Amino acid sequence: MRDLLPSIVAVAVAGPDDWVGELLPAEQACLSERAVQTRRRDFAAGRACARRAMTGLGLPPTAVPAAPDRAPVWPAGVVGTITHTTGYCAAAAALTTDVRSVGMDAEQHHEVDLGVRRMVLLPEEDALCARLPGGTSWPVVLFSAKETVYKVWYPVVGTWLGFRDAQLDVDPDAGTFTARIAPARVDAATVEAPPTTIVGRFVVADGLVRTAAVLPLG
């Protein structure tokens, strides 16, 4: 993810030991005793990466517990994001004095069925995928980008953003995407200056689709 985010954002990618790393007490308390092994490994790797990203900002490795909706709870003065998929996990963190929000997502690069396309893509986006160069599963790129957009939106606005609440355009040559938030969602926001457009970057490599975006201050 380091290649997708500016230098003011600290990034950590999980190594082999992170998947079985120790959790801090506040983090351990967020895991149910009935949590399956996959959930435990993903959670451990995500928190290890989150704490390491914070040390990259010169901060102590503070606990990052989970809210009831499973969103990570970052310490005051920090914004961050965690993503994991099979065999891959990463976290990013930044100071609130540098950025307003940060989001990222990783997905397996594969073809998706028609049902998923209909759930994720607006008609305009489905038509866009048909025009883009072959060899890439563009619906997965857009799915991942929309996950990133949601991770940027939610900490700022505090409301749900569905797949069809943001319309995406993609520049395959530049490796960028632009998301325009549905006016109805922007108008319904109760925070000052809710984001109307979110611009991010993407990479498809090594069997993964990775996306990331930063919402700047101001």
VOTI-415950 format. One record per residue (C-alpha): residue number from 1; x, y, z. Coordinates in Angstrom, 2 decimals, padded with zeros to 5 digits, m for minus. Each point is the difference from the previous one (the first is absolute). Example, Ala and Ser with C-alpha at 12.3 -4.5 7.8 and 13.67 -1.06 7.14 Angstrom:
BEGIN
<site><k>1</k><px>012.30</px><py>m004.50</py><pz>007.80</pz></site>
<site><k>2</k><px>001.37</px><py>003.44</py><pz>m000.66</pz></site>
This chain:
BEGIN
<site><k>1</k><px>000.00</px><py>000.00</py><pz>000.00</pz></site>
<site><k>2</k><px>003.00</px><py>002.30</py><pz>000.37</pz></site>
<site><k>3</k><px>m000.10</px><py>000.55</py><pz>m003.76</pz></site>
<site><k>4</k><px>m003.58</px><py>001.33</py><pz>000.14</pz></site>
<site><k>5</k><px>000.16</px><py>002.50</py><pz>002.87</pz></site>
<site><k>6</k><px>001.88</px><py>003.26</py><pz>000.62</pz></site>
<site><k>7</k><px>002.99</px><py>000.09</py><pz>002.34</pz></site>
<site><k>8</k><px>m001.99</px><py>001.72</py><pz>002.77</pz></site>
<site><k>9</k><px>m001.88</px><py>m003.30</py><pz>000.40</pz></site>
<site><k>10</k><px>001.86</px><py>m002.80</py><pz>001.80</pz></site>
<site><k>11</k><px>m000.60</px><py>m003.49</py><pz>m001.41</pz></site>
<site><k>12</k><px>000.68</px><py>m003.49</py><pz>001.37</pz></site>
<site><k>13</k><px>m000.50</px><py>m003.30</py><pz>m001.84</pz></site>
<site><k>14</k><px>m000.31</px><py>m003.25</py><pz>001.96</pz></site>
<site><k>15</k><px>002.91</px><py>m002.40</py><pz>000.18</pz></site>
<site><k>16</k><px>m000.23</px><py>m003.69</py><pz>000.98</pz></site>
<site><k>17</k><px>000.20</px><py>000.66</py><pz>003.76</pz></site>
<site><k>18</k><px>m002.75</px><py>002.61</py><pz>000.02</pz></site>
<site><k>19</k><px>m002.77</px><py>m002.52</py><pz>m000.66</pz></site>
<site><k>20</k><px>000.69</px><py>m001.70</py><pz>003.33</pz></site>
<site><k>21</k><px>001.15</px><py>003.09</py><pz>001.91</pz></site>
<site><k>22</k><px>m001.07</px><py>000.94</py><pz>003.50</pz></site>
<site><k>23</k><px>m002.93</px><py>002.36</py><pz>000.47</pz></site>
<site><k>24</k><px>m000.11</px><py>002.76</py><pz>002.57</pz></site>
<site><k>25</k><px>m002.69</px><py>m000.48</py><pz>002.68</pz></site>
<site><k>26</k><px>m002.40</px><py>002.58</py><pz>m001.50</pz></site>
<site><k>27</k><px>000.30</px><py>m001.75</py><pz>m003.36</pz></site>
<site><k>28</k><px>m000.37</px><py>m003.51</py><pz>001.41</pz></site>
<site><k>29</k><px>m003.23</px><py>001.08</py><pz>001.71</pz></site>
<site><k>30</k><px>m001.54</px><py>000.67</py><pz>m003.42</pz></site>
<site><k>31</k><px>000.33</px><py>m003.62</py><pz>m001.12</pz></site>
<site><k>32</k><px>m002.75</px><py>m002.41</py><pz>000.89</pz></site>
<site><k>33</k><px>001.06</px><py>m003.30</py><pz>001.52</pz></site>
<site><k>34</k><px>m001.89</px><py>m001.61</py><pz>m002.88</pz></site>
<site><k>35</k><px>001.95</px><py>001.91</py><pz>m002.67</pz></site>
<site><k>36</k><px>001.26</px><py>m002.38</py><pz>m002.68</pz></site>
<site><k>37</k><px>003.72</px><py>m000.37</py><pz>m000.63</pz></site>
<site><k>38</k><px>m000.12</px><py>002.01</py><pz>m003.22</pz></site>
<site><k>39</k><px>m001.60</px><py>002.93</py><pz>001.81</pz></site>
<site><k>40</k><px>002.62</px><py>m000.20</py><pz>002.78</pz></site>
<site><k>41</k><px>002.88</px><py>m000.04</py><pz>m002.48</pz></site>
<site><k>42</k><px>m001.38</px><py>002.91</py><pz>m002.04</pz></site>
<site><k>43</k><px>m000.65</px><py>002.01</py><pz>003.16</pz></site>
<site><k>44</k><px>003.47</px><py>m000.68</py><pz>001.40</pz></site>
<site><k>45</k><px>001.73</px><py>000.93</py><pz>m003.26</pz></site>
<site><k>46</k><px>m002.09</px><py>003.15</py><pz>m000.39</pz></site>
<site><k>47</k><px>000.76</px><py>001.23</py><pz>003.50</pz></site>
<site><k>48</k><px>003.69</px><py>m000.82</py><pz>m000.28</pz></site>
<site><k>49</k><px>000.14</px><py>002.04</py><pz>m003.22</pz></site>
<site><k>50</k><px>m002.04</px><py>002.83</py><pz>001.53</pz></site>
<site><k>51</k><px>002.35</px><py>000.31</py><pz>002.96</pz></site>
<site><k>52</k><px>003.05</px><py>m000.14</py><pz>m002.26</pz></site>
<site><k>53</k><px>m001.47</px><py>002.70</py><pz>m002.24</pz></site>
<site><k>54</k><px>m000.43</px><py>002.23</py><pz>003.04</pz></site>
<site><k>55</k><px>003.63</px><py>m000.47</py><pz>000.95</pz></site>
<site><k>56</k><px>000.80</px><py>001.16</py><pz>m003.52</pz></site>
<site><k>57</k><px>m001.61</px><py>003.29</py><pz>000.98</pz></site>
<site><k>58</k><px>002.19</px><py>000.23</py><pz>003.08</pz></site>
<site><k>59</k><px>m002.84</px><py>m001.06</py><pz>002.30</pz></site>
<site><k>60</k><px>m000.09</px><py>m002.78</py><pz>002.59</pz></site>
<site><k>61</k><px>m001.58</px><py>m003.28</py><pz>m001.17</pz></site>
<site><k>62</k><px>m003.41</px><py>000.69</py><pz>001.55</pz></site>
<site><k>63</k><px>m002.80</px><py>m002.56</py><pz>000.02</pz></site>
<site><k>64</k><px>m002.51</px><py>000.18</py><pz>m002.86</pz></site>
<site><k>65</k><px>m003.18</px><py>m001.67</py><pz>001.25</pz></site>
<site><k>66</k><px>m003.13</px><py>m000.53</py><pz>m002.08</pz></site>
<site><k>67</k><px>m003.30</px><py>001.86</py><pz>000.20</pz></site>
<site><k>68</k><px>m003.25</px><py>m002.03</py><pz>000.10</pz></site>
<site><k>69</k><px>m000.14</px><py>000.27</py><pz>m003.81</pz></site>
<site><k>70</k><px>003.59</px><py>m001.41</py><pz>m000.14</pz></site>
<site><k>71</k><px>001.48</px><py>003.29</py><pz>m001.19</pz></site>
<site><k>72</k><px>003.45</px><py>000.60</py><pz>001.53</pz></site>
<site><k>73</k><px>000.09</px><py>002.60</py><pz>002.78</pz></site>
<site><k>74</k><px>003.14</px><py>002.08</py><pz>m000.43</pz></site>
<site><k>75</k><px>001.47</px><py>002.13</py><pz>002.79</pz></site>
<site><k>76</k><px>m000.73</px><py>003.73</py><pz>000.11</pz></site>
<site><k>77</k><px>001.90</px><py>001.93</py><pz>m002.63</pz></site>
<site><k>78</k><px>000.36</px><py>m002.99</py><pz>m002.35</pz></site>
<site><k>79</k><px>m002.00</px><py>m001.16</py><pz>m003.01</pz></site>
<site><k>80</k><px>000.62</px><py>m003.39</py><pz>m001.49</pz></site>
<site><k>81</k><px>m001.22</px><py>m002.97</py><pz>m001.96</pz></site>
<site><k>82</k><px>000.51</px><py>m003.78</py><pz>m000.01</pz></site>
<site><k>83</k><px>m000.58</px><py>m002.51</py><pz>m002.77</pz></site>
<site><k>84</k><px>000.45</px><py>m003.74</py><pz>m000.31</pz></site>
<site><k>85</k><px>m000.68</px><py>m002.68</py><pz>m002.55</pz></site>
<site><k>86</k><px>001.31</px><py>m003.53</py><pz>m000.37</pz></site>
<site><k>87</k><px>003.73</px><py>000.10</py><pz>000.71</pz></site>
<site><k>88</k><px>000.25</px><py>003.79</py><pz>000.11</pz></site>
<site><k>89</k><px>m000.55</px><py>002.62</py><pz>002.67</pz></site>
<site><k>90</k><px>001.03</px><py>003.64</py><pz>000.32</pz></site>
<site><k>91</k><px>m000.73</px><py>003.09</py><pz>002.05</pz></site>
<site><k>92</k><px>000.59</px><py>003.70</py><pz>m000.51</pz></site>
<site><k>93</k><px>m000.07</px><py>002.89</py><pz>002.45</pz></site>
<site><k>94</k><px>000.36</px><py>003.77</py><pz>m000.18</pz></site>
<site><k>95</k><px>m000.27</px><py>002.96</py><pz>002.32</pz></site>
<site><k>96</k><px>m003.21</px><py>002.00</py><pz>m000.03</pz></site>
<site><k>97</k><px>002.15</px><py>003.10</py><pz>m000.43</pz></site>
<site><k>98</k><px>001.09</px><py>m001.38</py><pz>m003.40</pz></site>
<site><k>99</k><px>m003.07</px><py>m001.68</py><pz>m001.52</pz></site>
<site><k>100</k><px>m003.71</px><py>m000.17</py><pz>000.66</pz></site>
<site><k>101</k><px>m000.41</px><py>m003.71</py><pz>m000.72</pz></site>
<site><k>102</k><px>001.73</px><py>m002.94</py><pz>m001.68</pz></site>
<site><k>103</k><px>m001.34</px><py>m003.24</py><pz>m001.43</pz></site>
<site><k>104</k><px>001.33</px><py>m003.06</py><pz>m001.78</pz></site>
<site><k>105</k><px>m001.11</px><py>m003.43</py><pz>m001.09</pz></site>
<site><k>106</k><px>001.47</px><py>m003.20</py><pz>m001.43</pz></site>
<site><k>107</k><px>m001.89</px><py>m002.69</py><pz>m001.93</pz></site>
<site><k>108</k><px>000.85</px><py>m003.18</py><pz>m001.85</pz></site>
<site><k>109</k><px>000.22</px><py>000.65</py><pz>m003.75</pz></site>
<site><k>110</k><px>m002.56</px><py>m002.26</py><pz>m001.65</pz></site>
<site><k>111</k><px>m003.05</px><py>000.10</py><pz>m002.21</pz></site>
<site><k>112</k><px>m003.34</px><py>000.64</py><pz>001.68</pz></site>
<site><k>113</k><px>m003.43</px><py>m001.30</py><pz>m000.91</pz></site>
<site><k>114</k><px>m002.89</px><py>002.02</py><pz>m001.36</pz></site>
<site><k>115</k><px>m001.73</px><py>000.17</py><pz>003.37</pz></site>
<site><k>116</k><px>002.97</px><py>001.74</py><pz>001.61</pz></site>
<site><k>117</k><px>000.29</px><py>002.42</py><pz>m002.89</pz></site>
<site><k>118</k><px>m003.65</px><py>000.97</py><pz>000.35</pz></site>
<site><k>119</k><px>000.42</px><py>000.51</py><pz>003.75</pz></site>
<site><k>120</k><px>003.15</px><py>002.11</py><pz>m000.23</pz></site>
<site><k>121</k><px>m000.12</px><py>001.89</py><pz>m003.29</pz></site>
<site><k>122</k><px>m002.20</px><py>002.79</py><pz>m001.25</pz></site>
<site><k>123</k><px>m001.06</px><py>m000.40</py><pz>m003.65</pz></site>
<site><k>124</k><px>002.51</px><py>002.70</py><pz>m000.99</pz></site>
<site><k>125</k><px>002.77</px><py>m001.88</py><pz>001.80</pz></site>
<site><k>126</k><px>m000.95</px><py>m003.30</py><pz>m001.64</pz></site>
<site><k>127</k><px>000.26</px><py>001.71</py><pz>m003.39</pz></site>
<site><k>128</k><px>003.35</px><py>001.49</py><pz>001.05</pz></site>
<site><k>129</k><px>001.39</px><py>m003.46</py><pz>000.84</pz></site>
<site><k>130</k><px>m000.88</px><py>m001.20</py><pz>m003.49</pz></site>
<site><k>131</k><px>002.05</px><py>002.84</py><pz>m001.53</pz></site>
<site><k>132</k><px>003.10</px><py>m000.41</py><pz>002.14</pz></site>
<site><k>133</k><px>003.00</px><py>m002.08</py><pz>m001.16</pz></site>
<site><k>134</k><px>m000.22</px><py>m003.77</py><pz>000.32</pz></site>
<site><k>135</k><px>002.02</px><py>m002.15</py><pz>002.37</pz></site>
<site><k>136</k><px>m001.30</px><py>001.67</py><pz>003.16</pz></site>
<site><k>137</k><px>m003.11</px><py>m000.82</py><pz>001.98</pz></site>
<site><k>138</k><px>m001.26</px><py>003.57</py><pz>000.09</pz></site>
<site><k>139</k><px>m003.07</px><py>m000.83</py><pz>002.11</pz></site>
<site><k>140</k><px>002.38</px><py>m001.10</py><pz>002.77</pz></site>
<site><k>141</k><px>001.98</px><py>003.22</py><pz>m000.40</pz></site>
<site><k>142</k><px>m003.20</px><py>002.02</py><pz>000.38</pz></site>
<site><k>143</k><px>m001.16</px><py>m002.17</py><pz>002.90</pz></site>
<site><k>144</k><px>003.30</px><py>000.58</py><pz>001.81</pz></site>
<site><k>145</k><px>m000.03</px><py>003.71</py><pz>m000.79</pz></site>
<site><k>146</k><px>m003.51</px><py>000.31</py><pz>001.43</pz></site>
<site><k>147</k><px>001.12</px><py>m001.77</py><pz>003.16</pz></site>
<site><k>148</k><px>002.81</px><py>002.54</py><pz>000.27</pz></site>
<site><k>149</k><px>m002.42</px><py>002.87</py><pz>m000.61</pz></site>
<site><k>150</k><px>m002.23</px><py>m001.26</py><pz>002.81</pz></site>
<site><k>151</k><px>002.99</px><py>m000.22</py><pz>002.36</pz></site>
<site><k>152</k><px>000.83</px><py>003.63</py><pz>m000.81</pz></site>
<site><k>153</k><px>m003.62</px><py>001.16</py><pz>000.33</pz></site>
<site><k>154</k><px>m001.12</px><py>m001.74</py><pz>003.19</pz></site>
<site><k>155</k><px>002.44</px><py>001.49</py><pz>002.54</pz></site>
<site><k>156</k><px>m000.80</px><py>003.50</py><pz>m001.28</pz></site>
<site><k>157</k><px>m003.77</px><py>m000.20</py><pz>m000.46</pz></site>
<site><k>158</k><px>m000.93</px><py>m002.90</py><pz>002.27</pz></site>
<site><k>159</k><px>m002.63</px><py>m001.44</py><pz>m002.34</pz></site>
<site><k>160</k><px>m000.25</px><py>m003.02</py><pz>m002.24</pz></site>
<site><k>161</k><px>000.96</px><py>000.34</py><pz>m003.67</pz></site>
<site><k>162</k><px>m001.26</px><py>m002.71</py><pz>m002.33</pz></site>
<site><k>163</k><px>001.59</px><py>m001.25</py><pz>m003.21</pz></site>
<site><k>164</k><px>m002.42</px><py>002.05</py><pz>m002.06</pz></site>
<site><k>165</k><px>000.51</px><py>003.19</py><pz>001.99</pz></site>
<site><k>166</k><px>003.24</px><py>000.78</py><pz>m001.81</pz></site>
<site><k>167</k><px>000.57</px><py>000.04</py><pz>m003.76</pz></site>
<site><k>168</k><px>003.54</px><py>m000.83</py><pz>m001.06</pz></site>
<site><k>169</k><px>002.11</px><py>000.88</py><pz>m002.99</pz></site>
<site><k>170</k><px>003.33</px><py>m001.72</py><pz>m000.64</pz></site>
<site><k>171</k><px>003.15</px><py>001.10</py><pz>m001.81</pz></site>
<site><k>172</k><px>001.78</px><py>m003.29</py><pz>m000.79</pz></site>
<site><k>173</k><px>003.15</px><py>001.71</py><pz>m001.26</pz></site>
<site><k>174</k><px>000.47</px><py>002.19</py><pz>003.06</pz></site>
<site><k>175</k><px>m001.19</px><py>m002.69</py><pz>002.42</pz></site>
<site><k>176</k><px>m002.49</px><py>002.38</py><pz>001.60</pz></site>
<site><k>177</k><px>m003.70</px><py>000.05</py><pz>000.77</pz></site>
<site><k>178</k><px>m002.42</px><py>002.81</py><pz>000.77</pz></site>
<site><k>179</k><px>m003.12</px><py>m000.56</py><pz>002.08</pz></site>
<site><k>180</k><px>m002.87</px><py>002.47</py><pz>m000.06</pz></site>
<site><k>181</k><px>m002.29</px><py>m000.37</py><pz>002.99</pz></site>
<site><k>182</k><px>m003.74</px><py>000.00</py><pz>m000.70</pz></site>
<site><k>183</k><px>m001.39</px><py>003.52</py><pz>000.69</pz></site>
<site><k>184</k><px>m002.73</px><py>m001.43</py><pz>002.23</pz></site>
<site><k>185</k><px>002.61</px><py>m001.50</py><pz>002.34</pz></site>
<site><k>186</k><px>001.99</px><py>003.23</py><pz>000.08</pz></site>
<site><k>187</k><px>m003.13</px><py>002.09</py><pz>000.68</pz></site>
<site><k>188</k><px>m001.03</px><py>m002.35</py><pz>002.82</pz></site>
<site><k>189</k><px>003.36</px><py>000.28</py><pz>001.77</pz></site>
<site><k>190</k><px>000.00</px><py>001.94</py><pz>003.26</pz></site>
<site><k>191</k><px>003.74</px><py>000.74</py><pz>000.10</pz></site>
<site><k>192</k><px>001.62</px><py>003.11</py><pz>m001.41</pz></site>
<site><k>193</k><px>001.31</px><py>m000.36</py><pz>m003.57</pz></site>
<site><k>194</k><px>m000.72</px><py>m003.69</py><pz>m000.65</pz></site>
<site><k>195</k><px>002.13</px><py>m001.39</py><pz>m002.82</pz></site>
<site><k>196</k><px>m001.63</px><py>000.17</py><pz>m003.42</pz></site>
<site><k>197</k><px>002.92</px><py>m001.45</py><pz>m001.97</pz></site>
<site><k>198</k><px>002.65</px><py>m002.49</py><pz>001.09</pz></site>
<site><k>199</k><px>003.04</px><py>m000.68</py><pz>m002.18</pz></site>
<site><k>200</k><px>002.15</px><py>m003.08</py><pz>000.48</pz></site>
<site><k>201</k><px>002.49</px><py>m002.34</py><pz>m001.59</pz></site>
<site><k>202</k><px>000.00</px><py>m003.68</py><pz>m000.87</pz></site>
<site><k>203</k><px>002.41</px><py>m002.78</py><pz>m000.96</pz></site>
<site><k>204</k><px>m000.70</px><py>m003.48</py><pz>m001.37</pz></site>
<site><k>205</k><px>002.98</px><py>m002.28</py><pz>000.60</pz></site>
<site><k>206</k><px>000.98</px><py>m003.34</py><pz>001.53</pz></site>
<site><k>207</k><px>m003.59</px><py>m001.25</py><pz>000.00</pz></site>
<site><k>208</k><px>m001.29</px><py>002.96</py><pz>002.00</pz></site>
<site><k>209</k><px>m001.95</px><py>003.18</py><pz>m000.64</pz></site>
<site><k>210</k><px>001.12</px><py>002.74</py><pz>002.40</pz></site>
<site><k>211</k><px>m001.66</px><py>003.40</py><pz>000.31</pz></site>
<site><k>212</k><px>000.61</px><py>002.97</py><pz>002.27</pz></site>
<site><k>213</k><px>m001.10</px><py>003.61</py><pz>000.41</pz></site>
<site><k>214</k><px>000.61</px><py>002.97</py><pz>002.28</pz></site>
<site><k>215</k><px>m002.44</px><py>002.80</py><pz>000.78</pz></site>
<site><k>216</k><px>002.11</px><py>003.13</py><pz>000.41</pz></site>
<site><k>217</k><px>m000.65</px><py>002.75</py><pz>002.52</pz></site>
<site><k>218</k><px>m002.09</px><py>002.95</py><pz>m001.09</pz></site>
